Amino acid sequence: MPKQSLLELLANQCGCPYLSDLHTQTYRPVLRKVVLRLAAESYSDQEWNDSFTYILGRKADAQTAEEIKRELIHAISEKE
């Protein structure tokens, strides 16, 4: 069975009925908790970068999965 994409995992873990709900403020607190629990190395740098871009609508400044994860946590914490 193929591994779930990072975006699908985040949406499922956050209880989002639609992937696009990850854009909304409503899910930011739970999204932050879900991201904190994830091991950055479970997904590629590219998948973290794509997820960051999808959720926030901009590219990450960071390059590695761990750095992008930290930047995502910081960015969604600011927007809560």
Phi, psi and omega in degrees: 000130181294148178291141178294141177293160179299316179298318178297318178299313180300314180298315180296314182294332180274350181078024180283125176293332180229146178304321182296344177295341177296342178284341190274152178297328184307321185265359184301314181298317180286325177300316179301315180297318180296314181296320179301325182281341184282143172276123183304323184287355177289342180226154183289162175304318182296320180292321175297316180297315178298319180293317178302311181298318180296315184289317187257348178075020177208162179283150175284148174282329183288165183245319184267160181306313181297317180293319179294320177302312179298318180295321178296314179301314180298315183294317181284336176291322178295328186270357181292000000 
